[in-house]
C-alpha cells in the first residue's frame, strides 16, 4: 500500500511540474519486484519443451577460476580444506575422510545474471525503489536474485558474426533493431514475448588469448537494439561478452546506458559471458532455455550455468 500511495504522489507531482518520467511505477504493478519475468508462464514452458527434439544439452556458462577475466576489481579464489577443519583427520571406525571448499569471490564474475538491483539511475532502481531503502552492506532488501523463480522459456540465438560477415566483431561495434531483425529473419527466427535472447559476437574467443583487449572494450547491444527487444517483451538478454552492451557507448558521454535502461526501466535481466559457441556450430538458433540461479540471500548478481536443450 505504501508503494501505491507513493506512486500516486509521484504522478501528482509530475502533473504539477508538467514533466513526465514514465519508467516507474512498473507496467507490471507498483509493488512488482520481478520485472519481465512476469512474461513467463506455464504455457511458455510447455511450448519450450516441445523444442526438444535431439535431447542434446549445451552448458552456457564458462568455467570460473582464478584466471577468469573479470570487470575490475572483481576476483575469485578457492581453497580446499581436508576434513572441513583443515586437519585431514579420518573419522569413525571406518576412517572416513573428505574435503570442503572455501571460496572468496565477487558474485558478478564469469557467466552471470544481473539482477534488477544491479544498476539504476541516480540511485533509483527498478520500479522506483531507492538505494537508501533497499541497499544494505549485508545484502539487498528487495530485488535480490535469490527471489527469482527459475527462468524456463524459449531461447533464441542471434549470430551477429554472420550479419557483419566476420569471425569476430570489433570493439565498439553496435547492433541495433535493424541489424537484429534482419539477422533473426535470415536465421528464420521470430523473437517473441517471453523469450530469452542470446547474441554471438565471437568476442569470447579472446578469453585467455588477449584478456587485456577482452576487458577493455567490446562489441554489443546498442540503445535502439535494447528498446527493440524490450518492445518484444523478452525476459532476458545475453551475449558472449562481459557486459552485453557496446563499449565504448554510442554516446561518448554515457557509461553503460543499456544496463539501467534494461534493468531499472524495463525489468529485463542481463546475462553476461554466455558461451554459445557450440550452439553456433550446430546452428541451434532455437532451444529450451533453463536457468535455476543460486539462491544467495540478498545477492545483486549470481554466477550461473544456464542450459540450452535441443
Buried (B, 14 or more C-beta within 10 A) or exposed (E): EEBEEBBEEBBEEEEEEEEEEEBBBBBBBBEBBBBBBBBBEEEBBEBBEEBEEEEBBBEBBBEBEEEBBBEEEBEBEEEEBEBEEEEEEEEEEEEEEEEEEEEEBBBBBBBBBBBBBBBBBEEBBBBBBEBEEBBEEEBBEBBBBBBBEEBBBBBBBBBBBEBBEBEBBEBBBBBBBEBBBEBBEEBEBEBBBBBBBBBBBBBBBBBEEEBEEBBEBBBBBBBBBBBBBBEBBBBBBBBBBBBBBBBBBBEEEEEEBBBBBBBBBBBBBBBBBBBBBBBBEBEBBBBBBBBBBEEBEBBBBBBBBBBBBB
